[in-house]
Amino acid sequence: MRDRTWDESAPRFRPPPGVTLYVPVVVALLIQVPGTIAVSWWTRAPMPAAAISVALAAASALALLAARRWPGPTVAVVAALTTADLLVAPEAGPSAVALAFAIVGAVVRGARVWALVAVGVGWVVAILAAGALGMSWPPFRIALATVGLALCFAIGEGARARLVHAAERRVQLAERRRTAEQEERTRIARELHDVLAHSLSQIAVQSGVGLHLFDREPERAREALTNIRALSATGLDEVRGVLSFLRGDESGAPATAPLTPQPQLAQLPALVEARSGLGLAVTLEDRLGGDAPSSAVQTAAYRIAQEALTNVVRHSAASRAVVTVERSDDELVLTVVDDGSGIRPDTVERGGLRGMRERAELADGTLEVDGAARGTTVVARLPWRVAT
């Protein structure tokens, strides 16, 4: 059996515009006009008065055709026609359905003041004119009509509040989708930056070595080209893996499955070795003693170390860098220290530092960067276990 879930973002059913416009007109005509004719015949009202009453009933119903474009004037016209109908024989006619529709429509469409003023003035005029003309309306009828009018306003306010809430909800859902899309774009940018910055920076360094040694030491130049080929192949595999992971293809066909797994701390020695050379000595101090945190924490720590070392290569004139991983209570502490020129104030949110900080925060950890006059220290504190 197929599961069916409620989708808040799905479009709600809305009746065609013609339905909301013409149905009130037809209902009001079918109730008011035949009802007025029947009551006039039953009470044997004079023919001129009966004809006027029927005309007023029909006119108040047809006036609803303008309710969509001019809701305020429409409720005023319908209230005036209904008030006049109350003062024409027969006194006891059918319910003023057109007035009810006009009140609800005006309140829903934002013409609340029009409705309040028009209905209030019409009701007061009807009561005063009835007294002046000697019409005796029982108190029960007056109270019932007043309650009916108040109920129409309540229905209109309820419908308007519901429409406003639905509109606000649609805005919230649209904002939520925009936020999710922005977060996904940021996530993609962060993943691709981690992969490409590592590979391209190494390719740039190796290509510089190859050009420098091309004539004097062709064997070393050939070695640099070989390293470039390996780095480019690895970088392409990592990019494919990241894109497949971001598309959610982890469980897809082998052709679209990630070609490289998410990096772990076990790959730090290879990273450190790849970063060493050309006057930069990078060492790794592994103080975990064989213990390992959760896979997500390992990936975050590896990416932070990768970006920190990339910054050392690209933005620092360092000759030595030390990567230390250790456990402190329930935290994994990753430290990257170099003896370079330090970090400039204008690069605090550049050079991948923002990406490292975001990675730490996504793992419920923290990142501290100390750019002293001589050297830079990056300290990432990540929880040993991340709830999945």
Protein Blocks (a to p, Z undefined) as FASTA:
>chain_A
ZZddddfkbccddddfklmmmmmmmmmmmmmmmmmmmmmmmnopafklmmmmmmmmmmmm
mmmmmmmmmmmlmmmmmmmmmmmmmmpccfbdcddfklmmmmmmmmmnopammmmmmmmm
mmmmmmmmmmmnopacdfklmmmmmmmmmmmmmmmmmmmmmmmmmmmmmmmmmmmmmmmm
mmmmmmmmmmmmmmmmmmmmmmmmmmmmmmmmmmmmmmlmmmmmmmmmmmmmmmmmmmmm
mmmmmnopmmmcfklgcfbdcddfklmmmmmmmmggehiacddddfknopacdfklmmmm
mmmmmmmmmmmmmmpccfbdcdddddehjaccdddddfbebjafklmmgghlmmmmmmmm
mnopacdddddfbocdddddddfbdcZZ
